[in-house]
Amino acid sequence: TIYDGHEKLGYLELPLTIQYKIGKFYFGAGPSVSFKLFARNTKVGGNTYELPFYKALDAGANVLTGYTVSDRWDVNLRYSHGLTVISKGPNYVQTQNRFLNLSLLYSLK
């Protein structure tokens, strides 16, 4: 029997970023820590299963670049690279978090 499943992971990331601004452009880098919110496998025989083997904490390194469009609007691009192996599977398969984020920011001040 072959099953089609989808693993879904949710982490809450708390980044600490040091930024440097040159005119309207800015660049930044720094560490982050992430806390697991959920890990589940869906669509396996119509059922959802919790996946307890993913680690609860992850450490990462972030870099970002951005542009100040106006007094209230910014756009930035951030890459986060997980430094922790959050799961080790069979045949030495290792899982690490990585993501690319494009943000449009609006300042309320």
Secondary structure by P-SEA (a helix, b strand, c coil): cbbbbbbbbbbbbbbbbbbbbccccccccccbbbbbccccccccccbbbbbcccccccccccccccccccccbbbbbbbbbbcccccccccbbbbbbbbbbbbbbbbcc
